[in-house]
Amino acid sequence: MKLENIDFEKEFDVYSEDKIESRVLLTPSFMYRLVDYVNKISRKRIYELFFKDDYIYVKYDILKT
């Protein structure tokens, strides 16, 4: 999926079945905050984000680091 934040696209891959809903969730402000967070943590860490209903689930895979 193509988004308008180039820095975000360098750091994240977005997969969605509903492009409209994903654009509602991934606002420019939220994408900026995610990029800012990534720049503050170790590059070795691998996270996955899942959106379900009104929740964001963050998965950190300690085996991949």
N, C-alpha and C positions, 0 to 999 in steps of 0.2 A: 504494500500500500504506500502510496506517495503522500508525503506530508510537506508542509511549508517550512519546517524548521530543519535547515541543513545540518546543524550540529546534532540535533536529535536523531536524524537519519543515519549519521555516522556511528552513533552509539547503540541504536536500537533497531531491531527488526519488528515490524508490526504485522500481525496476522489477524484478520477479522473476516467474518462472514457478512457483517453489516457495516459498510463503509460510513454510513451516516452516523450510526451510533458511536463508532470509534472516533469520529471527528468531534462529537459532542463530549466524549470522555477526555480526549487528548487535546485540550485547549492549548493555545500558545503559552499561556501562563504555566500550565501543568508540565508541558514539555520542557520549558525553560528550567523549572525546578528539578525535574528528573536529570537533566544534563548537568546542572549545578551539583547535584548530589553525586553523580558518577565521577565528576572531577575531584571530589573530596575524598573518595574511598580508594582502596587498593584496586588497581587494574586487574588483579588476579581473581577478584570476586566475580561470580556469575550469578545474576539474578534473573528471575522470570516474574512477570506481573500478570495476574489474571483478574479480570473484572467480571463479577457476578452479582446481579441485583444491585444493591447499594454498597457493595464491599469491594475493596482491592486486596487481593491476596498476593503476598510477596513470598517467592520461593527462593531460598538460597541453597544451592547445592554444594555442600562442603566436600563432596567427593570429586568434584571437577576442579577444585582449586589446588 
